[in-house]
């Protein structure tokens, strides 16, 4: 994934930019970068590898060298950013977040039309997605036309911030609004972020979320819409399930409160006798609190996470390294495990490796029963829109490995998404047995949509259903023909 922050101010913006970018550190651990327009009209840029050292620690010593009233910052897991580019449109700094699934096709088009003969100020030895986006922008007659062109050409998603040498600052949300951009203001300054949790401690007041495909120009005094938002939105539901920060809100729906409702729905739908409800840290904790409250049982923390040095386990590139991080950072408390029946809530099951090892550890410490409740439906389709997972193949998913075992490479996957069907039930039982759990239940898609609280057709649930409303116009979470609650009849 990744996240970005941009600030334009009547005063020096560096402090707000630094801390605003740092509030996106949970979204990536690859590279961090900042670019600020200096008073002399040139860009000052710095990029650091943050795989082993947090963004804040890497950039604290650089702050004294930065000065300027407008700048952009980014946490990136794709390429070195910000990119500073010189083109026929002038020099501009750019940051991007998303997943360009047709990037090779776009590269070929640009090379074929001799559009990649551009001067990039980059430390990369290869052409990355931000460079491709910059080149696409530079083929048009203005930056705004270029942004509009990018949103038309890119398959997947691309949200971006651009700053030119005149000090003009643009923000653009991806075409279908799969990733959020939130605008905030305070006296003499405006900010654009992906995580709204960056606003309050920096003194910014929430203004609004940008709409899908919307392009705005921000000044210290306000904003103006240059490209109006589209009518269709497909914001990623997994923001609320897993990778969004608990204090953030997207489209007015808070992450922590949504997770609480998810846990409550699991307790209503799949109750079980247990001594306590527990969460797999961190995102599972909120779900477990909702489960415990609804079920009327204690909340307990038999696992605590050692956070000072361990990254989120989905970040490292190597699978064995991910498993090592996951096993090292969770520390069990035996007194809360021995002779107890425990319900564990977690955000999702991807490969199942980590969860299986945690179950083994629980039984080895005397746990009587281990019941697992997952806050989203089974993941059966790899995301092709925003790059929130390190999975390289659909068969990284434990569900798809099971389906392949049952039906081979060309299986009818859709039937495994129906929670009332026998194929789905047998798949869940396979996963339960594989992970050695006493019981296992997943959230239903309708309960998840209800917990988030947005109309169903405004949410992307592709990784669970294999359907994408934005691209097809169909109601993507059930074969309702447009009759499900919240499905817009006008569209």
Secondary structure by P-SEA (a helix, b strand, c coil): cccbbbbbccccaaaaaaaaaaaacccccccccccccccccbbbbbbbbccccccccccccccccccccccccccccccccccccccccccccccccccccaaaaaaaaaaaacccccccccccccccaaaaaaaaaaacccaaaaaaaaaacccccccbbbbcccbbbbbbccccccbbbbbbbcccbbbbbcccccccccccccccccccbbbbbbccccccccbbbcccccccccccccccccccccccccaaaaaaaaaaaaaaaccccccbbbbccccaaaaaaaaaaaacbbbbccccccccccccccccccaaaaaaaaaaacccccccccccbbbbbccccccaaaaaaaaaaaaaacccbbbbbbcccccccccccccccccccccccaaaaaaaaccccccccccccccccaaaaaaaaaaaaaacccbbbbbcaaaaaaaaccccccccccccccccccccccccccccccccccccccc
